[in-house]
Amino acid sequence: MRELEERKHKLAALRIHLAEGAAQASRGEFVQNYSFAAVIQELDNEA
C-alpha cells in the first residue's frame, strides 16, 4: 500500500511539473537544458 501512495505522490509531482512546463511554453518561456529524465530522476531521489 505504501508503494502505491509513493507512486501517486510522484505522479502528482510530475503532473505539476508538466503543467508548469506547458504554461511556460504557451508564454514562450523556455528553460535551457530542461530534461524530463532529470525531473524523473529528481523525484526518484526523493523517495
N, C-alpha and C positions, 0 to 999 in steps of 0.2 A: 504494500500500500504506500509506503514511504517513497519508493521509486516512482510511482505514478504521480505523487504530489510534486516531487522534484522535477519530473518531466513537464508537468503542467506549468510549473514556475518558469522553467527555461523557455518553453514555447511562448508564454505570455511576454517574457522579456524580449524574445526575438520579434514578436509581433510589434512591440513598441518601437524597437529599432527600425524595423521595416517601414512602419508608418512615418517615423521621423525622416527617414531617407526619402520616402515618396513625397513628403511635403517639401523637403529641401529641393528635390529635383523639379517639382512643379514651380518653385520660385526661381529656378535656375542656379541654385546654390549647390556646389559640388565639393566634396571633401577629397583632397588628394590622397592617393594610396589607401582608399577605403576598401575593405575586403570583408565579404560575408564570412569567409573562413575564419578571419580574425575575430569576428564577433562571436561565432560559434565556439571557438577555442576559449575566448574570454569567459563565456558562460559555463563551459565545461570546467574551467579552472575554479569557478566559484563554488562548485559542489564539493 
